[in-house]
Amino acid sequence: MYGGQHWFGGGFMWIFWIALIVAIFWGAKVMSSNGKNTSNNQKTALDIVKDRYAKGEIDKEEFEQKRKDLSV
């Protein structure tokens, strides 16, 4: 009596819940990675030179020369 309808409804209900859980986890991953991409991976060349100067890797004259070269 319920053989065909029960499998059809129950099977697709499991697929629905699994798909919903996967979509929630995927959405959380995408939303949490958006902030990371813009700040760390997209530094400009001038930002890198400023970081190197702040760390003491280059001196003031080299910093000024690289800044002039990059502003052209």
Residue pairs with C-beta under 8 A, 6 or more apart in sequence:
43 51
45 70
46 67
46 70
46 71
49 58
49 63
49 66
49 67
49 70
50 63
52 58
52 63
53 60
53 63
58 66
